[in-house]
């Protein structure tokens, strides 16, 4: 089995890839748009995290609830 590198390397390789990656209803996002959004959330997390604080990966997830009664 061939090694594909780290997750970070896999994500970085998608920067500039404008092929379709995600589709939800009429919305279609390219690989680049998905990676760009993830980079923006990661940068915000780094800026907001207290010095020496341990980040929790859950803060990078979209927790929106749609189409359900919450």
C-alpha positions in Angstrom: 0.0 0.0 0.0 1.3 3.4 -1.0 1.6 6.2 1.7 -0.3 9.4 0.8 1.2 11.5 3.6 -0.4 13.4 6.4 -3.9 14.8 6.5 -2.4 18.3 6.4 -0.5 17.4 3.2 -3.6 15.9 1.6 -5.5 19.1 2.4 -2.7 21.4 1.1 -2.7 19.5 -2.2 -6.3 20.5 -2.8 -5.5 24.3 -2.6 -6.1 25.6 -6.1 -8.1 22.5 -7.2 -11.3 24.0 -8.5 -13.0 20.7 -9.4 -16.3 19.9 -7.5 -15.8 18.5 -4.1 -19.0 18.9 -2.1 -22.6 19.2 -3.2 -25.6 20.0 -1.1 -28.8 20.8 -3.0 -28.0 23.5 -5.5 -24.7 24.5 -3.7 -21.5 23.0 -5.1 -18.1 23.8 -3.5 -14.7 23.2 -5.1 -11.9 21.5 -3.3 -10.2 24.9 -3.0 -13.3 26.5 -1.4 -13.5 23.7 1.2 -9.8 24.0 2.0 -10.1 27.8 2.1 -12.9 27.6 4.6 -11.1 25.1 6.8 -8.0 27.4 6.7 -10.0 30.4 7.8 -11.6 28.5 10.7 -8.2 27.2 11.8 -6.7 30.7 11.7 -9.6 32.0 13.7 -9.2 29.3 16.3 -5.4 30.0 16.6 -6.2 33.7 17.1 -8.9 33.2 19.7 -7.2 30.4 21.7 -5.7 31.5 25.0 -1.9 31.3 25.2 -1.0 27.7 26.1 -4.6 26.6 25.6 -5.3 23.2 24.1 -7.6 23.4 21.0 -10.5 21.0 20.6 -11.1 19.9 17.0 -14.9 20.2 17.5 -14.7 23.9 17.3 -13.8 23.6 13.6 -17.0 21.8 12.8 -20.2 23.4 11.6 -22.8 22.6 14.2 -25.7 24.2 12.4 -29.0 22.3 12.6 -31.2 22.7 9.6 -34.4 21.0 8.7 -34.9 19.6 12.1 -36.8 20.7 15.2 -34.1 21.3 17.8 
